[in-house]
């Protein structure tokens, strides 16, 4: 397939001092055991819904170098209202060609083959499909396929979409302790085994059975999916994350998609590929096209 010049981001960046303290010291880990409780996350979410939280918007925009001209111009009622701001639709178009695989959201992408005992390895931590889904039978259906992980940073667009037309087969929520999605946390915790998450199993028109999972993070437990049953269309908004950074995971079955080789190469070099919602990141194999 044709490749493109992607912008990459080094996975092994230094975490800030606060995150280092939380994960690399005994007092920090004691404090973290309190901070990661869902009740604490809900409390912070409550605060960010108050009108007084608007005072954080200006500094957040400046610190994260966000171009607000790209977003629909409205008056924000709270920081959370700002955080889930809508981008101008023309800035996130999906490919016209139905066999192109598009990124479901903005973020930093890594790609891994799914084997019988592992999906991916980040900072020496391995996650199995069983751990991820808590469903051994369903996990077995994706052996030989592809796992995509898209990590959203605070300055990314925090809404996500369906990548194809299709039908929802089922939807599952998994409660858990909320941990930061920063790579440093994996020195002490298995993030995707402990984070609150929910996933949708979908029968898509062009890519077969696909799983799209949304993962919560430190100070963000609010994953808002708009529906848990029914049909959907390519590019239709699936949901959004409130307040903070998080992660979208995509699972594809064997021989249903071919991901751009440069994405794999970057992953092997410990680099993330920077993508935007709607970017072409792969395609359906020729042998599977009708």
Secondary structure, DSSP 8 states (H G I E B T S, - for coil): ------EEEETT----HHHHHHHHSHHHHHHHHHHTSHHHHHHHHHHHTSGGGGGGHHHHHHHTT--GGGB-----SSHHHHHT--B-GGGS---SSTTEEE-SSSEEEEEEE--SS-SEEETTEEE-HHHHHS-HHHHHTTTTSEEEEEEE-TTS--EEE-SSSEEEEEEEEE-------SGGGGGT--HHHHS-EEEEEEEETTTEEEEEEEE-BTTB--EEES-SSSEE-TT-EEEEE-SS-EEEEEEE-TTS-EE-HHHHHHHHTTEEEEE-TT-EEEE--GGG--
